[in-house]
């Protein structure tokens, strides 16, 4: 499963469906474009990019935090859980 497929899957499921319905078409298209631009990044690098996606913009979209949440969720769905220092496996 790719991040894009995961995004389309997650926005149809509880609890993300309610949040996704608040997004405009332009905001959803911006998420798709972000995934296409950054899909080659690893799990943590992608999450880092998500956390900084609006820093260089003067105005954030109205639902910026919902967009960021959905991007992190789709990243996690594809790449699984994070590894920690205590759990090197």
Secondary structure by P-SEA (a helix, b strand, c coil): ccaaaaaaaaaacccaaaaaaaccaaaaaaaaaaaaacccccaaaaaaaaacccccccccccaaaaaaaaaaaaaaaaccccccccccc
